[in-house]
Amino acid sequence: MFLICHQPCNMSEIGEIDEGFYSRQLYVLGHDAMHRMGTASVLIAGMRGLGIEIAKNVILSGVKSVTIQDEGQTVWTDLSSQFFLKEAHLGQNRATCSIQQLSALNPRVRVFAHTGPLDDTLLLQFQVVVLTDSSLDDQKRFGELCHLHGIKFIVADTKGLCGQLFCDFGEEFEVLDRDGEAPESATIQSISKADPGVVLCTDEQSHKFSDGCKVSFSEVQGMTELNSIGPVEIKYRGEYSFSIGDTSAFSEYKRGGIVTEVKQPLRLHFALLDTKLLVMNDFGKISRHKTLHLAFQALHSFVKKEQRLPDADALLDMVRELNTVAKLKQLDEAAVQKLSYTARGDLAPMNAFIGGLAAQEVIKACSGKFMPLQQWLYFDAFECLPEVEDQLAECSRLEGTRYDGQIAVFGSAFQKKLERQKYFLVGAGAIGCELLKNFALIGLGAGEEGHITVTDMDFIEKSNLNRQFLFRSQDIGKPKSEVAAKAVQEMNPQMKITAHQNRLDPDSEAVFDYNFFMGLDGVAAALDNVEARIYLDQRCIQHQKPMLEGGTQGSKGHTLVVVPHLTESYGQPKTNANNAIPLCTLKNFPHRIEHTLQWARDQFEGQFKQTPENVNLFLSDEGFVERTLGHGDAEALEVLGGVWNSLEDIKDGGQHPTSWEDCVSWARCKWETVYNNDIRQLLHCLPPEKVTATGLPFWSGSKRCPHPLTFDLKNTTHMEYVVAAANLYGQIYGIKGTRDCTSIREILEKVHVPPFTPKSSVKIHVTDKEMKEAKERDSDDAVSFFTLPVVFAPEKARLEELKGKLASPSMKSSAKQMYPIDFEKDDDSNFHMDYIVAASNLRAENYDIPAADRHKSKGIAGRIIPAIATTTAAVAGLMCLELYKLVQGHQNISSYRTSYFILAVQHYVWCQPGRPRSFEVSNSSMHPVRHFMLFMLYEPSFKAQTQNGYQPDSKPKQLLGSHFRSSLRAYPGELFCYPCTGLTAFSLNTSPLDGNQILELPSPASHSEH
C-alpha cells in the first residue's frame, strides 16, 4: 500500500535548483551533480533509527523522490533512535507515522510511504535501493535483482555498537569526480624546447601535480601550440617542475601561461553481495572487522533459525564454523562476545554515523560525484562499553521506556546517570541541531536533576534549512537556539533545556560565569570558527570541564574529545601565513580570481563600512583625530582624508552626495578611477616593456600585465557595477536609489568624468617588504599608490590641512551620522553580491583573468564553508559516542578517539588523543622537581596579590599558557597558583620560558601568605 505525500514541485520538473535552499551543499556537489540527483528516485526500506537517518539526509540532499518502506509497528525500542516517532505512535506503522515530518524537511522532494512487503515490482521503479534492518536472504535476493537491472544497491545495518555498510553500483559505474576538490593549477615560469619538455612553475607555491596526472595549458605566449592540444600526461620532476613529452618542434616559449589539472572519469566494477561475502577489505581494525564480517552473517543465520538473537557462546561457535571457509588467520573472539552482548541495542549516535555514511553513498550513486565504497565497511565503538567488563551483565534488563534501545547496551544505571547530566551546547547550527537531536534521543539531561543549556546568537536563514534539520521555512528569522530547543522538546518531552541568544565571548561572562561552568558536567562545541573554539577551550580548561568538539567542511569531518588531566586540549592551531594573499598582489599584481574577489571585498568594506564608521566616530568622539594621527602619517592621511571627503559636499570638492544623481556620478567616477586611471598609473610606473635587473621581462610569471578599460553604457558588467555602487553609496547616506537602468543611463550621459594624467611622483611597491619599509620610513616624498583618490604631496602639509578642516566647528555642526553597511552575502536584493561580482570581474578583465560567475564569487568572497547534511550527521554521531565514555568516567586514554574522515574518498582515521603537555617546576632550596599538566594550572578560588596584600578573587585565573599546543610561557612578575605544591601564590623572577624548561620557584618564605 502507498501513502503519497505530494509536493508541488521538484527541481527535475522545473529545471532549476533553489540556490537559496541548497546554497552550502552546492559548494560541495556542484550544479551538475545536483541536476543528476534531481532525476533519481530512491527506495529506503526500514524506518527504525538507521532508516530514518538515511531518509532525512537523502531528502535534504535534493533527489527527485524518496519512498520509505516498513511493514512493522512502532515499539518502545524504536523511540531510542527514531526521532520522528513518539509514544503516541506505539503500535502504529513506522513509515506512516514518519512520512509527514519527512515531507516537511524539503518540499522540493516527493516522499511516498509503502507499508507492504518488498517485492521485485516495487524495486524496479527506483534508481537506488537501500535496505536497513533486513535479513541476509533479502539482501542476497534483492541485491541480485538490482545488480541484474543496473539499480544501485546499498545495505546498511547497526547492531548496538557495531555498524555495517555495503555498496553494489553494478557491473560498470562511472565516477565523474573522484574527490570533489577544485582542479589544481599553477603559474608557468618557463617551458623548455626539448624532449622531454620541462615546465618550471613560479616559486609562489609548489605545484600539486603527481605522476600520471593530466593537465591542460592556457594563456601560454610563444609556445602557443600547448594552448590547443588536449590533456597532456605529466611526469613529476620536483615540487616546482614536471615534464610533458616532446616540445622540440614547438615555438620558443616567451612568457605567461597557466597549467590546470584535467580530472578524468573513473570506471568501477562491483560484485554481487553474495560474491563479496567471503572477501573483506582491510580497514583500521583489520582482524576485528574481518571477524565482524563473519559475526554479522552468523547473527543473520541464527535469527533466521531461532527467531531470536544468540548468546555469546552460540554466536562464537557459528563464527568459528564460518571461518572454516573464510580461513581468517586470527579471530577477534572478544569482539564477537561484545557484539552478542549489545546486538539488541539501538543507539542514536551509531545510527547517526552509519546513516550519514549510507546517505552519502546514495548521493554518490545518484550523482556520480565522489568515490563510492568498494564494497564493505565495518565500524565498531566497543570502547564505549564500561571499562570494567563485569558491568555488562546488568545491561540486558529492559524497562518498557523510550530508552530501552540504549539500556540494552549500557544498562539502567547508566541511563539514570545520563539523565542527571548538565551540559552546555555552544552553537545551534548544523552540528548543534544534530547534537540536540541525539541528546533528546539518548536522554541527556532529561532527568529531574539534569539540564541542557544551548546558546546561539544567530537567526534562521533560508540557507540553513538544507542541513539544520530542526528548522522549517516558517522558522526563518527566528532565533536558532529557541527553535531548536522547542523542536527537541517535542521529540522528547522529558528534555529540560534553556535557550540563550548570547555569543560566547568575554562580553557574556556575566551570564556564563564561574558558577555556571562549575555547575556543568561537560560542554559540547558546535562552532564554525577557530576563534570561538579557542575561547571555549580556555573556559573549559579554566573550570576543568570536559569538552566535545567537532567540525565539518564539505565531506570532511573531525571530532575531538578533551578530558581534564587525561588528554590534550583543543589549543591554538598553527596558522599558515602562506595562505594569506600578499598585499602587493591584491593592490597591483593579481593573477587569480581569488585575488580580484578579495580586492572587491576590501573595496566594499572600506567604502561602505569602515569609512562610514570612521565618520561616526569623528562626530561622536572628541579624541578620534588625535588618536588617528598617532597611527602614522600614511594611515592618518587615508582615514582622515576619507572622513573629510565623506562629509564635504561634492560641489565643494568632497564626495558627500545630496541627491541620487550625485550617487550615480560618484559610482561612474569611481569606475573610471579603479579600472582606467589606476591601471594607467601602474603602467606609467611599470611599463609593459620593463625588464628586471637580470634582464627578464618584469611582466612575466605570476605578474600579469594589465590594460585599462573604457566605460561603455552598453556593457552589462559596467552597468551592473554602477547600479550596485550607486545604490550602496546612497544607502550609507540615507539616499534612496533605484534599479531602473534606463533612468541611470540618462544620468550617466550627463556625468562629467575628470581627465587623468599619470604622475611620475607615484611610487609602486613591488613587494610587501618594500611596502612595509616605505611605511616605516613614513616618507614625505610621495603617497603610496592606491591610498587616496587623489595624490597629495607632501603628506605632512596635507595632514595639517585636513586637521584644520576637521577642527572647524561647522564641519561637525552640519554633518549627520552615516549608515555603515555590514556585508551580507545571502540576500540577493541588497546589492552586496551585485557589487562584489561586478567589481571583481572588471578587475579580472583588467588583468585578463577569467571571470567568475555569481555562485563561485559568492563562495570565495563570502568565505562560505561548504556543508552537507551527511557529514554533519556523522560528526554528531561520533561526538556522542565519545559522550558515552565521558559520562561513564572512562580513565584510560586508549578508550577515547579523535577522528578525521573524508566521506568523498572513504578515508577514515581514528586515533587516541594526545596527552596534555607536562612540564617541571622546581625550587632548588626547598622543593623537589614536580611535574604538572595544563589542567593542573587552575584553582577554583585563591587570593590575588594587590598593593594591599592578597584579596579573594571570585574567578579562577589562568596560570601558564592559553593553549596546550602553543608553547607554554611564563613572564616575570606574573602570579601563579600551584595547588599540588602547597604554594598559593608567588611571583616568578625569571625571563620568559618555554614549556620544555624547568621553572625555578622562589622560596615561599619570601611571601607573606602561602
C-alpha positions, 0 to 999 in steps of 0.5 A: 500500500502507498501513502503519497505525500505530494509536493508541488514541485521538484527541481527535475520538473522545473529545471532549476535548483533553489540556490537559496535552499541548497546554497552550502551543499552546492559548494560541495556537489556542484550544479551538475551533480545536483541536476543528476540527483534531481532525476533519481528516485530512491527506495529506503526500506526500514524506518527504525533509527538507521532508516530514518537517518538515511531518509532525512539526509537523502531528502535534504540532499535534493533527489527527485523522490524518496519512498520509505518502506516498513511493514512493522509497528512502532515499539518502545525500542524504536523511540531510542533512535527514531526521532520522528516517532513518539509514544503516541505512535506505539503500535502504529506503522513506522513509515506512516507515522514518519512520512509527514515530518519527512515531507516537511524537511524539503518540499522540493522532494516527493516522499511516498510511504509503502507499508507492504512487503518488498517485492521485485515490482516495487524495486524496479521503479527506483534508481537506488535501493537501500535496505536497513534492518533486513535479513541476509536472504533479502539482501542476497535476493534483492541485491541480485535483482538490482545488480541484474537491472543496473539499480544501485544497491546499498545495505546498511545495518547497526547492531548496538555498537557495531555498524555495517555498510555495503555498496553494489553500483553494478557491473560498470559505474562511472565516477565523474569526480573522484574527490570533489576538490577544485582542479589544481593549477599553477603559474608557468615560469618557463617551458623548455624546447626539448624532449622531454619538455620541462615546465618550471612553475613560479616559486609562489607555491609548489605545484600539486601535480603527481605522476600520471596526472593530466593537465591542460595549458592556457594563456601560454605566449610563444609556445602557443601550440600547448594552448590547443592540444588536449590533456597532456600526461605529466611526469613529476620532476620536483615540487616546482617542475614536471615534464610533458613529452616532446616540445622540440618542434614547438615555438620558443616559449616567451612568457605567461601561461597557466597549467590546470589539472584535467580530472578524468572519469573513473570506471568501477566494477562491483560484485554481487553481495553474495560474491563479496561475502567471503572477501573483506577489505582491510580497514583500521581494525583489520582482524576485528572487522574481518571477524565482524564480517563473519559475526554479522552473517552468523547473527543473520543465520541464527535469527533466521533459525531461532527467531531470536538473537544468540548468546555469546557462546552460540554466536562464537561457535557459528563464527568459528564454523564460518571461518572454516571457509573464510580461513581468517588467520586470527579471530577477534573472539572478544569482539564477537562476545561484545557484539552478542552482548549489545546486538539488541541495542539501538543507539542514536549516535551509531545510527547517526554515523552509519546513516550519514555514511549510507546517505552519502553513498546514495548521493554518490550513486545518484550523482556520480560525484565522489568515490563510492565504497568498494564494497564493505565497511565495518565500524565498531565503538566497543570502547564505549562499553564500561571499562570494567567488563563485569558491568555488562551483565546488568545491561540486558534488563529492559524497562518498557521506556523510550530508552530501552534501545540504549539500556540494552547496551549500557544498562539502567544505571547508566541511563539514570546517570545520563539523565542527571547530566548538565551540559552546555551546547555552544552553537545551534547550527548544523552540528548543534541541531544534530547534537540536540537531536541525539541528546533528546534521543539518548536522554541527556539531561532529561532527568529531574536533576539534569539540564541542557543549556544551548546558546546561539546568537544567530537567526534562521536563514533560508540557507540553513534549512538544507542541513539544520534539520530542526528548522522549517521555512516558517522558522526563518528569522527566528532565533536558532537556539529557541527553535531548536530547543522547542523542536527537541522538546517535542521529540522528547518531552522529558528534555529540560533545556534553556535557550540563550541568544548570547555569543560566547565571548568575554562580553557574556561572562556575566551570564556564563560565569564561574558558577555556571561552568562549575555547575556543568558536567561537560560542554559540547562545541558546535562552532564554525570558527577557530576563534570561538573554539579557542575561547571555549577551550580556555573556559573549559580548561579554566573550570576543568570541564570536559569538552566535545568538539567537532567540525565539518567542511564539505565531506570532511569531518573531525571530532575531538574529545578533551578530558581534564588531566587525561588528554590534550586540549583543543589549543591554538592551531598553527596558522599558515601565513602562506595562505594569506594573499600578499598585499602587493598582489591584491593592490597591483599584481593579481593573477587569480580570481581569488585575488580580484574577489578579495580586492572587491571585498576590501573595496566594499568594506572600506567604502561602505563600512569602515569609512562610514564608521570612521565618520561616526566616530569623528562626530561622536568622539572628541579624541578620534583625530588625535588618536588617528594621527598617532597611527602614522602619517600614511594611515592618518592621511587615508582615514582622515582624508576619507572622513573629510571627503565623506562629509564635504559636499561634492560641489565643494570638492568632497564626495558627500552626495545630496541627491541620487544623481550625485550617487550615480556620478560618484559610482561612474567616477569611481569606475573610471578611477579603479579600472582606467586611471589606476591601471594607467598609473601602474603602467606609467610606473611599470611599463609593459616593456620593463625588464628586471635587473637580470634582464627578464621581462618584469611582466612575466610569471605570476605578474600579469600585465594589465590594460585599462578599460573604457566605460561603455553604457552598453556593457552589462558588467559596467552597468551592473557595477554602477547600479550596485555602487550607486545604490550602496553609496546612497544607502550609507547616506540615507539616499534612496536609489533605484534599479531602473537602468534606463533612468541611470543611463540618462544620468550617466550621459550627463556625468562629467568624468575628470581627465587623468594624467599619470604622475611620475611622483607615484611610487609602486611597491613591488613587494610587501617588504618594500611596502612595509619599509616605505611605511616605516620610513613614513616618507614625505616624498610621495603617497603610496599608490592606491591610498587616496583618490587623489595624490597629495604631496607632501603628506605632512602639509596635507595632514595639517590641512585636513586637521584644520578642516576637521577642527572647524566647528561647522564641519561637525555642526552640519554633518549627520551620522552615516549608515555603515553597511555590514556585508551580507552575502545571502540576500540577493536584493541588497546589492552586496553580491551585485557589487562584489561580482561586478567589481571583481570581474572588471578587475579580472578583465583588467588583468585578463583573468577569467571571470567568475560567475555569481555562485563561485564569487559568492563562495570565495568572497563570502568565505562560505564553508561548504556543508552537507547534511551527511557529514554533519550527521556523522560528526554528531554521531561520533561526538556522542559516542565519545559522550558515552565514555565521558559520562561513564568516567572512562580513565584510560586514554586508549578508550577515547578517539579523535577522528578525521574522515573524508566521506568523498574518498572513504578515508577514515582515521581514528586515533587516541588523543594526545596527552596534555603537555607536562612540564617541571617546576622546581625550587632548588632550596626547598622543593623537589622537581614536580611535574604538572599538566595544563589542567593542573594550572587552575584553582577554583578560588585563591587570593590575588596579590594587590598593593594591599596584600592578597584579596579573594578573587571570585574567578579562577585565573589562568596560570601558564599558557592559553593553549596546550599546543602553543608553547607554554610561557611564563613572564616575570612578575606574573602570579601563579597558583600551584595547588599540588605544591602547597604554594598559593601564590608567588611571583616568578623572577625569571625571563620568559620560558618555554614549556620544555624548561624547568621553572625555578620557584622562589622560596615561599618564605619570601611571601607573606601568605602561602 
